[in-house]
């Protein structure tokens, strides 16, 4: 997927603005299980995913949660680091090989000072991220496990084929056994 197409998924950006951004980006690739962003470390880059799937996770004691998934067309970053230069409480792990573009936040901030389209894209990106976060918790709190699975499939059905069951179960806040029963019921329906 080309950078202009990726940016336009969130907010319209001209080819000229996308080219200005592209000049400051570095292509990067990550293999399965590799950490793009490590928890408890500062990471000052925005990563724009061109291909592949990542999961954002959170560790607490011996437990681990899957907070969200990112895929082609998504931008990811450690918000704590990007905004406040603090270590990220989250990690981003590669599920399927990822090709991405990365840009340092200082370079990006310089760009958005002079490029209104990129500034508007960044604003839309941040608001979209807030919406997704709020929607997940508000919607998931009111649905049973089967309905949460259906919602998950409805948003991005291709993810269910690529993501290990344990991560989907974590994301849906159910056990792997419950997810297996739900998948069997879904296959019958």
Steps between C-alpha positions, in 0.01 A plus 500: 500500500637842407542769764242731338242219509581423864471863608173542311343217700489739795485846342549642148864589425640614167780315322726799567448479875545123494826546306625751759426247772656215299831693477528488880400133535727199518378160370523229766408131518427284801472123528235298681525527882735799476417800716459824308442698819617361835316559822686697767713672236473835325429477127477832315388368160169481321471178296272488198418138415515424128452124541459253786330477838612611847343476841525748781536328835523589866672293767391504863672248722474156343203607291497651153222683317457565130370855475471543124615379161654705224530410135560639153407865494529557875744731673633394839712668760572511872281794600671537840834536320379712210322757713690496829830318436398232752548123476213320330283284725410300186692283256431447130578148382505380140246226421570478126807649332469878495625751247463854624624854478633673810546867572644662811248712687726808484511476119127444489433798729713720272298385200160564654603855592523584130260250338136556593385176330739290708393686813136421423592137431679480838199649676266255329737212585503593869123546516446173315723323751300644789176395332621142445616474861175638643284298262672173591444543869149647483376252241673194642369575850141471376537183291537134586799298381331378180393854402853631571640234265248593228593867544870411474437308176283777362769763541790302351413141409840439342666535839332187635688284249842648577494558874566219750193399699656594834536864391144521369378353830705758695362780285141380553564442872397135488675166548639304204249224576210745482634636172519146357134440591402837350687425178327162474160663552584771245600233243159332544305826470 
